């Protein structure tokens, strides 16, 4: 069965530090999609990125970057020069054609000014 | 474009009472989901609709939970009777229904069962 593991429960960093959130997934499907969502205190899950299993190119969007490595079944998320507004719970999720979106338990990031 | 609307935002009830949550998805989104998020955990899918048909309800506790999506638009999720362990945030999401498509989430309905 599909499973997503986010081993880091909570991380605290000082503003302007870089931080990496880890995500490891398990799947038997060859075609699948990986996602990262951000959940700020307001509660709404905000989509950050989607990656399909055939595209291992790393992606950068502003201060955010993602490293997808099929060899280690990982899809890690790095925030460069963190800001207080980055404080939130971040969820990694997996989806394939036969299964719904399955979330990890989330990593709570606190950025301290 | 309006996002996914949910109501109520907060609800407090006593155990064995009933409660209903409402969701209005993004216009044109064929697929609607209800997720349960218990404090400190990731969201867990309860039920998925494609238009007004159920695609997946394997994790819905059918002895107490029910959901419907009449006319393939709005949806309601009902719990009757509620248990203490039902305290959670109930998130509604919608998508176009394409494989790998992005889910758009509402702000959720926080339920506290006393």
Interface residues (C-beta under 8 A of the other chain):
Chain A: X4 X33 X35 X37 X42 X43 X44 X45 X46 X47 X50 X52 X91 X93 X95 X97 X100 X101 X102 X103 X104 X105 X106
Chain B: X33 X40 X41 X42 X43 X44 X45 X48 X56 X89 X91 X93 X99 X100 X102 X103 X104 X105 X106 X107 X108 X110
